[in-house]
Amino acid sequence: MPVTDRIDDHVSDAVFEERYRAVSSRDARFDGQFITGVHSTGIYCRPSCPAVTPKRGNVSFYLTAAAAHEAGLRACKRCLPDAVPGSPQWDLRDDLAARAMRLIADGVIEREGVPGLAARLGYSPRHLTRVLTAELGAGPLALARAHRAQTARALLVSTDLPAADVAFASGFGSIRQFNDTIREVYERSPLELRLAAAVRARAQVPASGAVRLRLPAREPFEASGVFDWLAARAVDGVERAEPGRFTRTLRLPSGPALVSLTEAAQPGVEIEAHLASLADLPPLVARVRRLFDLDADAVAIDDVLARDPALRDAVRAAPGIRLPGALDAHELVFRALIGQQVSVAAARTALGRLAAELGEPFTMPGDHGLGRLFPTAEQIAAEGHRVLRGPASRIRTVLDVAARLAGGDLIVSPERERHELHSDLLAIPGIGPWTAGYLAMRVTRAPDILLVSDLALRAGARRLGLPDAPRELAARGAEWAPWRSYASMHLWRAATPPAKI
């Protein structure tokens, strides 16, 4: 009896054939989007694995490595299926499974357990486990275990961290658990896995204690656009931008960190991080992946947008354009509120003053030139009234939002359901559709938002020969679904003067 497609018990034969064709042609565009389980050999592979194409009857397809592990499969030693960008589905989708995957990647299970994960999502642990097992082929513990194994593999082959440090940084509770999991998943010991990496840029861990790691991106990847975006908005004392490099202070679950991001030689981003605890590495990696939109299906996005003659040249000029995310969701809320209806330069000045007055001093050793952490919602709620400048109504809104965030009455985070976050924001006096849409776009990675009220976006539309009246632009933008957020990036880039977002 042939093995069925495990992506969905009700998947059509056409979907199975589409994925089987991708495997037969070794199409790297699908790497990370699904996993090929080969039951005759007991392994799972990326779609582009160079091995002989397996027979249909021996194949199952999985959405997650955890589901393959649950089926008794181990990772292919030849194609290293975990060494690829993640699935774009967890950003594109907004259902319970996708939101759970965002939190699992952020290390929530390691910090709060399955009950904490379920509570954040508003469901019972039992219901959450039932849904994830039905939709993804594995429960939350198995999904977290697979994520820990992938993190550990990346650290083993790209750093010289001692195995014990790798185990802790990956979220394992003990060295024995770490060793057993690596052997089960990769059929090698941690030392064998490290030595088997035939070609690798082994980054030493310097005496300063920095950890270096490369995160791959799905091609094409226009990293320069994200670096330019960050440079234009860098807040003095908190961030520093240089060509192809971005450095900033950041709060992580265990404490403050100093993070430097550079474009990698291969498509992706290199991280150099000084952390208060190695346990902060998984959440940092998840945030950097969101910031640079590393898992986006750039081929599919560009294909849809390039069908519009008005966008075709823009897409060709910037293939693989990315939608910048956020390293800190609360910080982005204040950036959006303070940056409304002012220039980028004015917003940077106001945010720099806020950080200088209210942000905690940053004292990590090193010649980094950064002396502040961006202030928390609690600090802004308590002292923002003496620092903030501008219209009184805007100051009231900022202080109101800060108090709501500090008290937990407003939750702005990647796992929020997009329509609920949008509604919660619109219910706050002083927050309109632009701010609510902008935050949904960048915090929850909503791919299909077009902010037609934005003046810079409309200016860019006009320059590209598109209608600039909100209603007409919205009607034209319907053709760009489900990638209108990425179309927005092209329109902002086309604006003159540059977009002031």
C-alpha positions in Angstrom: 0.0 0.0 0.0 1.6 3.3 -1.0 2.4 5.9 1.7 0.0 8.9 1.5 1.0 12.5 1.5 1.3 13.5 5.2 1.0 17.3 4.6 -2.7 16.9 4.8 -4.8 13.8 5.1 -7.2 15.3 2.6 -4.6 16.6 0.1 -5.4 16.1 -3.5 -3.4 13.9 -5.9 -2.5 17.1 -7.8 -0.8 18.6 -4.7 1.1 15.3 -4.2 2.2 15.3 -7.8 3.3 19.0 -7.6 5.6 18.2 -4.7 6.8 15.0 -6.3 7.7 16.9 -9.4 9.7 19.4 -7.3 11.6 16.5 -5.8 12.2 14.9 -9.1 13.6 18.1 -10.6 15.6 18.8 -7.3 14.0 22.3 -7.2 15.8 24.3 -4.5 12.9 26.8 -4.4 10.9 24.4 -2.3 13.7 23.7 0.3 12.2 24.4 3.7 8.7 24.6 2.5 8.1 20.9 2.9 10.1 17.8 3.8 10.4 14.6 1.8 10.2 11.4 3.9 11.7 8.3 2.2 10.4 5.3 4.0 12.5 2.8 2.1 15.7 4.3 3.5 14.3 5.7 6.8 15.5 9.3 6.1 13.9 12.7 5.3 15.4 15.1 2.8 15.0 18.6 1.4 13.3 18.7 -2.0 16.6 19.5 -3.8 18.5 16.5 -2.3 20.9 15.2 -5.1 20.1 11.5 -4.2 18.2 9.3 -6.6 14.5 10.2 -6.7 12.6 7.8 -4.5 9.6 5.9 -5.9 6.2 7.4 -5.2 5.1 4.6 -3.1 8.0 5.2 -0.7 7.4 8.9 -0.2 5.5 11.0 2.3 5.6 14.8 2.5 5.7 16.6 5.9 5.4 20.2 6.9 7.8 19.9 9.8 10.9 18.0 10.7 9.2 17.0 13.9 6.5 15.1 12.0 9.3 13.2 10.1 10.9 12.4 13.5 7.6 11.2 14.8 7.4 8.9 11.8 10.7 7.4 12.7 12.8 9.1 10.1 16.2 10.7 10.5 17.8 13.6 8.7 19.7 12.9 5.5 23.4 13.2 5.9 23.9 14.3 2.3 21.5 17.2 1.9 21.2 18.3 5.6 17.5 19.2 5.3 17.6 21.4 8.5 20.3 23.7 7.0 17.8 25.7 4.9 15.5 28.7 5.4 12.3 28.0 7.3 8.9 27.6 5.8 7.2 30.8 4.7 3.9 29.3 5.8 4.3 30.4 9.4 4.3 34.1 8.3 1.8 33.7 5.5 -0.7 31.8 7.6 -2.5 33.3 10.6 -4.1 30.2 12.1 -3.4 28.6 15.5 -0.7 26.2 14.1 1.2 29.1 12.4 1.1 31.3 15.5 2.3 28.4 17.7 5.2 27.8 15.3 6.3 31.5 15.7 6.3 31.1 19.5 8.1 27.7 19.4 10.9 29.3 17.3 11.1 32.0 19.9 11.9 29.5 22.6 8.6 29.9 24.6 8.4 26.2 25.4 11.9 26.2 26.9 11.0 29.2 29.1 7.4 28.6 29.9 6.5 25.0 29.0 3.5 23.8 26.9 1.1 25.4 29.4 2.8 28.8 28.9 2.6 28.4 25.1 -1.1 27.4 25.2 -1.9 30.3 27.5 -0.3 32.8 25.2 -2.4 31.5 22.3 -5.6 31.4 24.4 -6.2 27.6 24.3 -5.8 24.7 26.7 -2.7 22.6 26.4 -4.8 19.6 25.4 -6.6 21.4 22.6 -3.3 22.9 21.3 -1.6 19.5 21.2 -4.6 18.1 19.4 -4.6 20.8 16.7 -0.8 20.7 16.2 -0.7 17.0 15.9 -3.6 16.9 13.4 -2.2 19.7 11.2 1.5 19.4 11.6 2.0 15.8 12.5 3.6 16.5 15.9 2.7 18.0 19.2 4.3 21.0 20.8 7.0 19.1 22.7 8.0 17.3 19.5 8.1 20.5 17.5 10.2 22.2 20.2 12.5 19.2 20.3 13.0 19.4 16.5 13.7 23.1 16.7 16.3 22.5 19.5 18.0 19.9 17.3 18.2 22.2 14.3 19.6 25.0 16.5 22.2 22.6 17.9 23.2 21.4 14.5 23.7 24.9 13.2 25.9 25.8 16.3 27.9 22.6 16.0 28.9 23.1 12.4 29.3 26.9 12.4 31.0 27.7 15.8 33.6 26.2 18.1 31.3 26.5 21.2 31.9 23.6 23.6 29.2 20.9 23.2 27.9 21.7 26.7 27.4 25.3 25.7 25.7 24.2 22.5 23.3 22.1 24.4 22.4 24.9 26.8 22.1 27.5 24.0 19.8 25.2 22.0 17.4 24.8 25.0 18.2 21.2 26.0 17.7 20.5 29.7 20.7 18.2 30.0 23.8 17.0 28.2 22.3 13.5 28.0 19.1 14.7 26.4 21.2 16.7 23.9 23.4 13.7 23.0 20.4 11.4 22.7 18.4 13.8 20.5 21.3 14.5 18.1 22.1 10.8 17.7 18.4 10.0 17.1 17.8 12.8 14.6 21.1 12.8 12.7 22.4 9.3 13.5 25.7 10.8 14.6 27.1 12.1 17.9 27.5 15.9 18.3 31.3 15.5 17.8 30.8 13.4 14.6 28.3 15.9 13.3 30.8 18.7 13.8 33.7 16.8 12.2 31.5 15.7 9.3 30.9 19.3 8.1 33.4 19.0 5.2 33.2 22.6 4.1 32.4 25.2 6.7 33.5 28.6 7.8 34.4 27.8 11.3 33.9 31.0 13.3 36.0 31.1 16.4 34.4 32.2 19.6 36.6 35.1 20.6 37.7 35.9 24.1 35.1 38.6 24.3 32.5 35.9 24.4 30.7 36.8 21.2 28.7 34.0 19.3 28.7 34.1 15.5 26.2 32.3 13.4 25.0 32.5 9.8 21.3 32.4 9.0 20.4 31.3 5.4 17.8 33.1 3.3 15.6 31.9 0.6 16.8 33.2 -2.8 16.6 35.8 -4.3 17.4 37.9 -1.2 17.8 41.6 -1.4 19.6 42.2 1.9 20.8 45.7 1.0 17.2 47.0 1.1 16.7 45.9 4.7 20.1 47.4 5.7 19.2 50.7 4.0 15.8 50.7 5.8 17.5 50.1 9.2 20.2 52.7 8.5 17.7 55.4 7.7 15.9 54.9 11.0 18.8 54.1 13.4 18.3 55.7 16.8 21.4 57.4 18.2 22.8 55.6 21.3 20.8 52.5 20.6 21.7 51.6 17.0 24.6 52.2 14.6 24.5 51.6 10.9 27.4 51.1 8.5 27.4 49.9 4.9 26.2 46.3 5.1 26.3 46.2 8.9 23.9 47.1 11.6 24.6 47.0 15.3 22.3 47.7 18.2 21.5 47.0 21.9 18.6 44.8 22.6 16.6 43.3 25.5 16.3 39.5 25.4 14.6 37.2 27.9 17.7 36.8 30.1 19.0 40.3 29.8 20.6 43.0 27.5 22.5 42.0 24.4 24.7 43.6 21.8 23.9 42.4 18.3 25.7 43.0 15.0 24.2 41.9 11.8 26.0 41.7 8.4 25.2 40.4 5.0 26.6 36.9 4.5 28.7 35.8 1.5 25.9 33.4 0.6 22.3 34.6 0.7 21.6 35.2 4.4 22.7 37.2 7.4 25.6 36.7 9.9 25.0 37.4 13.5 27.6 38.3 16.1 26.0 38.6 19.5 27.2 39.3 23.0 24.5 37.7 25.2 23.7 37.8 28.9 22.9 34.0 28.5 23.4 31.5 25.7 19.7 30.6 26.3 18.9 33.9 24.5 20.3 32.6 21.2 17.1 30.9 19.9 14.8 33.9 20.5 17.5 36.2 19.0 17.7 34.0 15.9 13.9 34.0 15.5 13.8 37.8 15.8 16.6 38.3 13.2 14.8 35.9 10.8 11.7 38.0 11.1 13.6 41.3 10.9 15.2 40.3 7.6 12.2 38.2 6.4 14.6 35.4 5.6 11.9 32.8 5.0 9.8 34.7 2.5 9.0 32.9 -0.8 10.6 35.5 -2.9 10.1 33.7 -6.2 6.3 33.5 -5.7 6.1 37.1 -4.5 8.1 38.5 -7.4 6.1 36.4 -9.9 2.8 37.9 -8.8 4.0 41.5 -8.6 5.8 41.4 -11.9 2.6 40.6 -13.7 1.6 44.2 -13.2 3.4 46.2 -16.0 3.7 49.2 -13.6 5.6 47.1 -11.0 7.6 45.0 -13.4 10.7 47.2 -13.7 10.7 47.8 -9.9 10.6 44.0 -9.3 13.4 43.4 -11.8 15.5 46.2 -10.1 15.1 44.7 -6.7 14.4 40.9 -6.9 13.8 39.3 -3.6 12.7 42.5 -1.8 12.0 41.9 1.8 9.5 43.3 4.3 11.4 44.4 7.5 10.1 42.9 10.7 10.9 44.0 14.2 13.4 42.9 16.8 11.2 44.3 19.6 7.5 44.6 19.0 6.9 47.2 21.8 9.7 49.4 20.5 8.1 49.3 17.1 4.8 50.5 18.5 6.5 53.7 19.8 8.4 54.2 16.6 5.2 54.0 14.7 3.3 56.4 17.0 6.1 58.9 17.3 6.9 58.7 13.6 3.4 59.5 12.4 3.1 62.5 10.0 6.8 63.5 10.5 9.9 63.0 8.5 12.4 60.2 9.2 14.9 62.7 10.5 12.3 64.2 12.9 11.3 60.8 14.1 14.9 59.8 14.7 15.5 63.0 16.7 12.5 62.4 18.9 13.3 58.7 19.4 16.9 59.5 20.2 15.9 62.0 22.8 13.5 59.5 24.3 16.2 56.8 24.5 18.8 59.3 26.0 16.4 60.5 28.7 14.6 57.3 29.6 16.6 54.3 28.3 18.8 52.3 30.7 22.5 52.7 30.4 24.1 49.9 28.4 27.4 48.9 30.0 28.6 45.8 28.1 32.4 46.0 27.5 33.7 46.8 24.1 34.2 49.7 21.7 30.7 49.6 20.3 29.8 53.3 20.8 26.3 52.5 22.0 25.3 53.5 25.5 21.5 53.0 25.9 18.8 50.4 25.7 15.5 51.6 24.1 13.1 52.5 27.0 10.5 50.0 28.0 6.7 50.6 28.0 6.9 50.9 31.8 9.5 53.6 31.6 7.7 55.6 28.9 4.4 55.3 30.8 6.0 56.7 34.0 8.3 59.4 32.6 7.3 60.0 29.0 5.3 63.1 29.8 8.5 65.1 30.5 10.3 64.0 27.4 7.8 63.7 24.6 7.3 66.7 22.3 4.6 67.4 19.7 0.8 67.6 19.6 -0.8 67.0 23.0 -3.2 64.4 21.4 -0.2 62.4 20.2 1.5 62.5 23.5 -1.7 61.3 25.2 -1.9 58.4 22.8 1.7 57.4 23.4 1.3 57.5 27.2 -2.0 55.6 27.0 -0.5 52.9 24.8 2.6 52.6 27.0 0.3 52.1 30.1 -1.7 49.5 28.3 1.4 47.6 27.2 2.9 47.8 30.6 -0.2 46.6 32.3 -0.9 43.8 29.8 -4.2 45.3 28.6 -2.7 45.5 25.1 -0.6 42.7 23.7 1.4 43.4 20.6 3.5 40.4 19.6 4.1 38.1 16.6 1.7 35.4 17.8 -1.3 37.7 17.8 -4.1 37.0 15.4 -3.9 39.8 12.9 -7.5 40.8 12.8 -7.7 40.8 16.6 -4.5 42.9 16.9 -5.9 45.3 14.3 -9.2 45.6 16.2 -7.5 46.1 19.6 -5.3 48.9 18.2 -8.2 50.7 16.4 -10.1 50.7 19.7 -7.5 53.0 21.3 -8.1 56.7 20.9 -5.6 58.3 18.6 -4.7 55.1 16.7 -6.1 54.9 13.1 -6.0 52.4 10.3 -2.5 53.4 9.2 -0.9 52.6 12.5 -2.9 49.5 13.0 -2.1 48.2 9.6 1.6 49.1 9.8 2.0 47.3 13.0 0.2 44.2 11.8 2.4 44.3 8.7 5.7 44.4 10.6 5.0 42.7 13.9 2.9 39.8 12.8 4.4 39.6 9.3 1.1 40.1 7.6 1.9 39.8 3.8 -1.2 41.4 2.3 -1.6 45.0 3.6 -1.6 48.1 1.4 -1.7 51.3 3.3 -3.4 53.5 0.7 -3.7 56.5 3.1 0.1 56.8 3.3 1.3 59.8 1.4 4.7 58.5 0.6 3.3 55.2 -0.7 0.9 57.2 -2.9 3.8 59.3 -4.2 5.6 56.2 -5.1 2.5 54.8 -6.9 2.3 58.0 -8.9 5.9 57.8 -9.9 5.3 54.3 -11.2 2.3 55.3 -13.2 -0.2 53.8 -10.8 -3.3 55.6 -9.5 -2.6 57.6 -6.4 -6.1 58.2 -5.1 -6.8 55.8 -2.2 -9.8 54.1 -3.6 -8.4 53.6 -7.1 -5.0 52.4 -5.7 -6.8 49.9 -3.4 -8.7 48.6 -6.4 -5.5 48.2 -8.5 -3.8 46.6 -5.5 -6.3 43.8 -5.4 -4.3 42.3 -8.3 -1.2 42.0 -6.0 -2.8 39.8 -3.4 -1.7 38.0 -1.3 1.5 40.1 -1.4 0.4 43.7 -1.1 2.8 44.3 1.8 5.7 43.6 -0.6 4.1 45.8 -3.2 4.1 48.5 -0.5 7.8 48.2 -0.2 8.3 48.8 -3.9 6.0 51.8 -3.8 7.8 53.3 -0.7 11.1 52.8 -2.5 9.9 54.6 -5.6 8.7 57.6 -3.6 10.6 60.9 -3.8 11.6 62.0 -1.3 12.2 58.6 0.2 9.4 57.1 2.3 9.2 58.4 5.8 8.1 55.2 7.5 
